[in-house]
């Protein structure tokens, strides 16, 4: 199936479709592809690049922590109360934050669906009642006309049909019982069927359940914590012209209040009434308080040592290291770097269309890397007692950390792109075990390219 040259990676599907691989965003890959990509990137790093350290693929600790918590919950009834009081955003693993956000979103969607179902069911019952009333009215009118034609009654004696009273709202909520549906005539049954087709779905997509045992061929949903997305959106709208953003102090009281609301699962609505520096501090606190940094402790030394490579190899190795990150880490990092690049683009003074000067925020990529570097890339403190050597090492590493994050900000657009050669290796790996899957992926790539 593959017919690749040195720089041209072309595949032919079973149906004869020719697909030339092109760079694609990391997020566009399916769950299965991303897992295989981790293996390919790991192998490539070991074979082609000497980073002078041991490299391991970071593991998402959510399952382990969750199972441990379940064991503890079974030992004490008080655990249920403690679980309710646990923070929902700050100071917990990133995967758990994502899980909490999803649970909150599902609860909101379920509540919305219930309300829509209730309103739709009310409409169904009302229309059915109206149909029944019209049928009764037609029968009464027919009977009245028949009586009038036989002169058994005068027109003045003909009783007018009374509109039946609508049932109480509490009685009309919910679906119509099966027994009641079976009593409907054909026209009413068809009406109910049409109305039921327009009702919202009662259950969420079943595709999420299928991922428990088998890796999905669908894209992984974008895993960015709600607090990170909200802060970035707010600052992109209100803070790009704020001088010294992320460096000017904030109100500790207001930041603490915002943090408490996030930890309680409240969907904080950030608007123009909030202070830019408070929201900036909230974002920094979230990243700082993560138990494991966004770039993970397992890859700390590897990222640092990329600065020792030739300039041309630095971006390639960073791309490969990105492929090793858990999806929640890489997705969150991509959103953050995109935002920081936008902030850096507004660092210098500029002019609008009318020639009026627009003050820049003075936060270049270097300044932003200096602020965010220690929050994104760090490790546990060493227990070495040689403080002088340790202090010198930390200073050297601090410079490297800033260099790594600055390089990421400047190259974020290409950093999360998967080049054709890596895709080719992923497909070759899948071809050995799942040729049918490869054919499906090729057809999907062809449709995406077109």
C-alpha positions as CSV (number, residue, x, y, z in Angstrom):
1,X,0.0,0.0,0.0
2,X,2.7,2.6,0.7
3,X,4.7,4.0,-2.2
4,X,6.9,6.5,-0.5
5,X,9.9,8.3,-1.7
6,X,12.4,10.3,0.4
7,X,10.1,13.4,0.7
8,X,6.9,12.0,-0.8
9,X,4.7,9.7,1.3
10,X,1.9,8.4,-0.8
11,X,-0.4,5.6,0.1
12,X,-2.9,3.6,-2.0
13,X,-6.1,2.4,-0.3
14,X,-7.8,-0.9,-1.0
15,X,-10.3,0.9,-3.2
16,X,-7.5,2.3,-5.3
17,X,-7.6,5.8,-3.8
18,X,-4.2,7.5,-3.8
19,X,-3.5,9.6,-0.7
20,X,-0.4,11.8,-0.3
21,X,0.3,12.5,3.3
22,X,0.5,16.1,4.4
23,X,1.2,17.8,7.7
24,X,-1.8,17.6,10.0
25,X,-2.6,19.0,13.4
26,X,-2.0,16.7,16.3
27,X,-5.6,17.1,17.5
28,X,-6.9,15.8,14.2
29,X,-5.5,12.3,14.8
30,X,-7.7,9.6,16.3
31,X,-7.1,8.1,19.7
32,X,-5.5,5.0,18.2
33,X,-3.2,7.1,16.0
34,X,-2.1,9.2,18.9
35,X,-1.2,6.2,20.9
36,X,0.8,4.7,18.0
37,X,2.4,8.1,17.5
38,X,3.7,8.1,21.0
39,X,5.5,4.9,20.3
40,X,6.9,6.1,17.0
41,X,8.1,9.4,18.5
42,X,9.6,7.6,21.4
43,X,11.5,5.3,19.1
44,X,12.6,8.2,16.9
45,X,14.0,10.1,19.9
46,X,16.0,7.1,21.1
47,X,17.5,6.3,17.7
48,X,18.1,9.7,16.1
49,X,18.7,12.2,18.9
50,X,21.0,12.0,21.9
51,X,19.4,14.1,24.7
52,X,21.8,12.7,27.3
53,X,19.0,11.4,29.6
54,X,16.6,8.7,30.0
55,X,13.2,9.3,28.3
56,X,10.0,7.8,29.5
57,X,6.4,8.3,28.1
58,X,4.4,10.2,30.8
59,X,1.4,8.4,32.1
60,X,-1.9,9.9,33.0
61,X,-2.3,9.2,36.7
62,X,-6.1,9.7,36.7
63,X,-7.0,6.0,36.7
64,X,-4.6,5.1,39.4
65,X,-5.7,7.9,41.7
66,X,-9.4,7.2,40.9
67,X,-9.1,3.5,41.8
68,X,-7.2,4.4,45.0
69,X,-9.9,6.9,46.0
70,X,-12.5,4.3,45.4
71,X,-10.7,1.9,47.8
72,X,-10.5,4.6,50.4
73,X,-14.2,5.4,49.9
74,X,-15.1,1.8,50.7
75,X,-13.3,2.0,54.0
76,X,-15.0,5.1,55.4
77,X,-18.4,6.7,54.9
78,X,-17.0,10.1,55.5
79,X,-15.2,9.9,52.2
80,X,-18.3,10.8,50.3
81,X,-18.5,14.1,52.1
82,X,-14.8,14.7,51.6
83,X,-15.2,14.0,47.9
84,X,-17.9,16.7,47.6
85,X,-15.6,19.2,49.2
86,X,-12.6,18.4,47.1
87,X,-11.4,21.2,44.8
88,X,-12.7,21.0,41.3
89,X,-9.9,22.9,39.5
90,X,-6.9,24.0,41.6
91,X,-4.2,21.7,43.0
92,X,-5.5,18.5,41.4
93,X,-4.3,16.5,38.4
94,X,-5.0,18.0,35.0
95,X,-6.9,14.8,34.0
96,X,-9.1,15.1,37.0
97,X,-9.9,18.8,36.2
98,X,-10.9,17.7,32.7
99,X,-13.1,14.9,34.2
100,X,-14.7,17.4,36.6
101,X,-15.5,19.8,33.8
102,X,-17.0,17.0,31.7
103,X,-19.2,15.9,34.6
104,X,-20.4,19.4,35.2
105,X,-21.1,19.9,31.5
106,X,-23.0,16.6,31.3
107,X,-25.1,17.7,34.3
108,X,-25.9,21.0,32.7
109,X,-26.8,19.3,29.4
110,X,-28.9,16.7,31.2
111,X,-30.8,19.5,33.0
112,X,-31.3,21.3,29.7
113,X,-32.6,18.1,28.1
114,X,-35.0,17.5,30.9
115,X,-36.4,21.0,30.5
116,X,-36.6,20.7,26.8
117,X,-38.3,17.3,27.1
118,X,-40.7,18.7,29.6
119,X,-41.7,21.6,27.3
120,X,-41.9,19.2,24.3
121,X,-44.0,16.8,26.2
122,X,-46.3,19.6,27.2
123,X,-46.6,20.5,23.5
124,X,-47.4,16.9,22.6
125,X,-50.1,16.6,25.2
126,X,-51.6,19.9,24.3
127,X,-51.8,19.1,20.6
128,X,-53.2,15.7,21.4
129,X,-55.8,17.3,23.6
130,X,-56.6,19.8,20.9
131,X,-57.0,17.0,18.4
132,X,-59.3,15.1,20.7
133,X,-61.4,18.3,21.3
134,X,-61.7,18.9,17.6
135,X,-62.9,15.3,17.1
136,X,-65.5,15.8,19.8
137,X,-66.5,19.1,18.3
138,X,-67.0,17.6,14.8
139,X,-69.1,14.8,16.2
140,X,-71.3,17.3,18.1
141,X,-71.7,19.6,15.1
142,X,-72.6,16.5,12.9
143,X,-75.1,15.4,15.5
144,X,-76.5,19.0,15.7
145,X,-76.9,19.3,12.0
146,X,-78.6,15.9,11.8
147,X,-81.1,17.0,14.4
148,X,-81.7,20.3,12.7
149,X,-82.4,18.6,9.4
150,X,-85.1,16.4,11.0
151,X,-86.7,19.4,12.8
152,X,-86.3,17.7,16.2
153,X,-84.6,20.8,17.6
154,X,-84.6,24.5,16.9
155,X,-81.3,26.3,16.3
156,X,-81.7,28.2,19.5
157,X,-81.8,25.0,21.5
158,X,-78.6,23.7,20.0
159,X,-75.9,23.6,22.8
160,X,-72.5,25.1,22.0
161,X,-69.6,22.8,22.6
162,X,-67.7,23.8,25.7
163,X,-63.9,23.8,25.6
164,X,-62.7,21.2,28.1
165,X,-60.5,22.5,30.9
166,X,-56.8,21.9,30.4
167,X,-55.3,19.4,32.9
168,X,-53.0,20.8,35.6
169,X,-49.4,21.4,34.5
170,X,-48.1,18.8,36.9
171,X,-50.3,16.2,35.2
172,X,-49.1,17.1,31.7
173,X,-45.4,16.8,32.4
174,X,-43.4,13.8,31.2
175,X,-44.1,11.4,28.4
176,X,-47.5,10.0,27.4
177,X,-48.1,6.5,28.9
178,X,-48.0,3.5,26.5
179,X,-51.6,2.6,27.4
180,X,-52.8,6.0,26.4
181,X,-50.9,5.8,23.1
182,X,-52.5,2.5,22.2
183,X,-55.9,4.1,22.6
184,X,-55.2,6.8,20.0
185,X,-56.7,6.6,16.5
186,X,-54.4,6.5,13.4
187,X,-54.2,10.2,12.9
188,X,-53.3,10.9,16.5
189,X,-50.7,8.2,16.5
190,X,-49.0,9.6,13.4
191,X,-49.0,13.1,15.0
192,X,-47.4,11.7,18.1
193,X,-44.7,9.9,16.1
194,X,-43.8,13.1,14.2
195,X,-43.6,15.1,17.4
196,X,-41.5,12.4,19.1
197,X,-39.0,12.5,16.3
198,X,-38.4,16.2,17.1
199,X,-37.7,15.6,20.8
200,X,-34.0,15.9,22.0
201,X,-32.1,12.8,22.7
202,X,-32.4,11.5,26.2
203,X,-29.0,9.9,26.5
204,X,-25.5,11.2,25.6
205,X,-23.5,9.7,22.8
206,X,-22.7,6.0,23.3
207,X,-19.3,6.5,21.5
208,X,-17.7,7.6,24.8
209,X,-18.5,4.3,26.4
210,X,-16.9,2.3,23.6
211,X,-13.5,3.8,24.4
212,X,-13.2,2.0,27.7
213,X,-12.0,-1.2,26.2
214,X,-10.9,-0.3,22.7
215,X,-9.1,2.7,21.3
216,X,-11.3,4.8,19.3
217,X,-10.9,5.8,15.6
218,X,-12.5,9.1,16.4
219,X,-10.8,12.3,17.4
220,X,-10.2,12.8,21.1
221,X,-12.4,15.7,22.3
222,X,-10.4,18.9,23.0
223,X,-9.1,18.6,26.6
224,X,-8.6,22.1,27.9
225,X,-9.7,23.0,31.4
226,X,-12.6,25.4,31.6
227,X,-10.7,27.8,33.8
228,X,-7.8,28.0,31.3
229,X,-10.1,28.6,28.4
230,X,-12.2,31.2,30.2
231,X,-9.1,33.1,31.3
232,X,-7.5,33.0,27.8
233,X,-10.7,34.2,26.1
234,X,-11.2,37.0,28.6
235,X,-7.6,38.2,28.4
236,X,-7.6,38.0,24.6
237,X,-10.6,40.3,24.6
238,X,-9.7,42.7,27.4
239,X,-6.0,42.4,28.2
240,X,-3.9,42.6,25.1
241,X,-3.2,46.3,25.5
242,X,-2.7,46.1,29.3
243,X,0.9,47.2,30.0
244,X,2.8,44.6,32.2
245,X,0.1,42.0,32.0
246,X,1.2,39.0,34.2
247,X,3.8,41.2,36.0
248,X,1.6,43.8,37.6
249,X,0.2,42.8,41.0
250,X,-3.4,41.8,41.6
251,X,-6.0,41.8,44.4
252,X,-5.4,38.7,46.4
253,X,-8.9,38.8,47.8
254,X,-10.6,38.9,44.4
255,X,-8.3,36.2,43.0
256,X,-9.1,34.0,46.0
257,X,-12.8,34.5,45.5
258,X,-12.5,33.6,41.8
259,X,-10.5,30.5,42.7
260,X,-13.0,29.4,45.3
261,X,-15.8,29.7,42.8
262,X,-13.9,27.6,40.3
263,X,-13.1,25.0,43.0
264,X,-16.9,24.8,43.8
265,X,-17.7,23.9,40.2
266,X,-19.3,27.3,39.5
267,X,-19.0,28.4,35.9
268,X,-17.4,31.8,36.4
269,X,-18.5,34.4,33.9
270,X,-15.6,36.7,33.3
271,X,-16.6,40.1,31.8
272,X,-15.4,43.7,31.6
273,X,-16.2,44.2,35.3
274,X,-13.3,41.9,36.3
275,X,-9.8,43.2,36.6
276,X,-7.3,42.0,33.9
277,X,-4.5,41.5,36.4
278,X,-6.8,39.4,38.6
279,X,-7.7,37.0,35.8
280,X,-4.0,36.9,34.7
281,X,-3.0,35.9,38.3
282,X,-5.8,33.3,38.4
283,X,-4.3,31.7,35.2
284,X,-0.8,31.7,36.7
285,X,-2.0,30.2,39.9
286,X,-3.8,27.3,38.1
287,X,-0.6,26.4,36.3
288,X,1.6,26.9,39.3
289,X,-0.5,24.7,41.6
290,X,-0.8,21.7,39.3
291,X,0.7,18.6,41.1
292,X,2.5,17.7,37.9
293,X,3.7,20.5,35.6
294,X,2.2,20.8,32.1
295,X,5.3,19.6,30.5
296,X,5.6,16.8,33.1
297,X,8.4,15.8,35.4
298,X,9.3,12.8,33.3
299,X,10.3,14.9,30.4
300,X,11.9,17.7,32.4
301,X,15.5,16.9,31.6
302,X,14.7,16.0,28.0
303,X,13.1,19.4,27.3
304,X,16.0,21.2,29.0
305,X,18.6,19.3,27.0
306,X,17.0,20.3,23.7
307,X,18.7,23.6,24.2
308,X,22.1,21.7,23.8
309,X,21.2,20.6,20.3
310,X,21.8,22.4,17.0
311,X,19.2,25.1,16.3
312,X,17.8,23.1,13.4
313,X,17.2,20.0,15.6
314,X,15.6,21.8,18.5
315,X,12.2,22.2,16.9
316,X,12.1,18.6,15.7
317,X,13.0,17.2,19.1
318,X,10.4,19.4,20.7
319,X,7.8,18.2,18.3
320,X,8.7,14.6,19.1
321,X,8.5,15.3,22.9
322,X,5.1,16.9,22.4
323,X,3.9,13.6,20.9
324,X,4.8,11.9,24.2
325,X,2.6,14.2,26.3
326,X,-0.9,13.0,27.4
327,X,-3.6,14.5,25.3
328,X,-4.9,16.7,28.1
329,X,-1.4,18.2,28.6
330,X,-0.7,18.8,24.9
331,X,-4.2,20.3,24.2
332,X,-3.9,22.6,27.2
333,X,-0.4,23.6,26.3
334,X,-1.4,24.3,22.7
335,X,-4.2,26.6,23.9
336,X,-1.9,28.4,26.3
337,X,0.9,28.9,23.8
338,X,-1.5,30.2,21.2
339,X,-2.7,32.8,23.7
340,X,0.8,33.7,24.8
341,X,1.8,34.2,21.1
342,X,-1.1,36.5,20.7
343,X,0.0,38.5,23.8
344,X,3.5,38.7,22.4
345,X,2.2,40.0,19.1
346,X,0.8,43.0,20.9
347,X,3.9,43.8,22.9
348,X,5.1,46.7,20.8
349,X,3.4,50.1,20.3
350,X,1.5,50.3,17.1
351,X,-1.0,52.6,15.3
352,X,-4.6,52.1,14.3
353,X,-6.2,53.0,11.0
354,X,-6.6,56.6,12.0
355,X,-2.9,56.9,12.9
356,X,-3.6,57.0,16.7
357,X,-1.0,55.3,18.8
358,X,-1.9,52.0,20.5
359,X,0.2,51.2,23.5
360,X,1.8,47.8,23.6
361,X,1.7,45.5,26.6
362,X,5.5,45.3,26.7
363,X,5.3,41.5,27.2
364,X,7.6,39.9,24.6
365,X,7.9,36.2,24.2
366,X,11.1,36.4,26.3
367,X,9.2,38.2,29.1
368,X,6.3,35.8,28.9
369,X,8.7,32.8,29.0
370,X,10.4,34.2,32.1
371,X,7.0,34.4,33.8
372,X,5.5,31.1,32.7
373,X,8.6,29.0,32.3
374,X,8.9,28.0,36.0
375,X,5.2,27.1,36.1
376,X,5.3,24.9,32.9
377,X,8.6,23.1,33.4
378,X,10.0,22.2,36.8
379,X,10.9,19.2,38.9
380,X,11.0,18.2,42.6
381,X,13.6,20.0,44.6
382,X,16.9,18.0,45.0
383,X,18.0,16.9,48.4
384,X,21.6,17.5,47.5
385,X,23.4,19.3,50.4
386,X,25.9,21.0,48.1
387,X,24.0,24.2,48.0
388,X,26.5,26.1,45.9
389,X,26.6,23.5,43.1
390,X,22.8,23.1,43.4
391,X,22.3,26.9,43.1
392,X,24.5,27.1,40.0
393,X,22.7,24.2,38.4
394,X,19.3,25.8,39.1
395,X,20.5,29.0,37.5
396,X,21.7,27.1,34.4
397,X,18.4,25.2,34.2
398,X,16.4,28.4,34.7
399,X,18.0,29.9,31.6
400,X,17.3,26.7,29.7
401,X,13.7,26.7,30.9
402,X,13.1,30.2,29.6
403,X,14.7,29.3,26.3
404,X,12.5,26.2,25.9
405,X,9.3,28.1,26.6
406,X,10.3,31.1,24.5
407,X,11.0,28.7,21.6
408,X,7.6,27.1,22.0
409,X,5.8,30.5,22.0
410,X,7.6,31.5,18.8
411,X,6.9,28.2,17.0
412,X,3.6,27.1,18.4
413,X,1.9,27.1,14.9
414,X,4.2,24.3,13.7
415,X,5.0,22.7,17.1
416,X,1.7,20.7,17.1
417,X,1.8,19.7,13.5
418,X,2.5,16.0,12.7
419,X,4.8,15.8,9.6
420,X,4.2,13.2,6.8
421,X,7.2,11.0,7.8
422,X,5.8,10.4,11.3
423,X,2.3,9.7,9.9
424,X,3.9,7.3,7.5
425,X,5.5,5.4,10.4
426,X,2.2,5.3,12.3
427,X,0.4,3.8,9.3
428,X,3.2,1.3,8.8
429,X,2.8,0.2,12.4
430,X,-1.0,-0.1,12.0
431,X,-0.6,-2.0,8.7
432,X,1.0,-4.9,10.5
433,X,-1.9,-5.4,12.9
434,X,-5.0,-3.6,11.4
435,X,-4.9,-3.2,7.6
436,X,-8.6,-2.5,7.5
437,X,-8.1,0.4,9.9
438,X,-5.4,1.8,7.7
439,X,-7.7,1.8,4.7
440,X,-10.4,3.6,6.8
441,X,-7.9,6.2,7.9
442,X,-6.6,6.8,4.4
443,X,-10.1,7.4,3.1
444,X,-10.7,9.9,5.9
445,X,-7.4,11.7,5.2
446,X,-8.4,11.9,1.5
447,X,-11.7,13.5,2.4
448,X,-10.0,15.9,4.8
449,X,-7.5,17.0,2.2
450,X,-10.2,17.5,-0.4
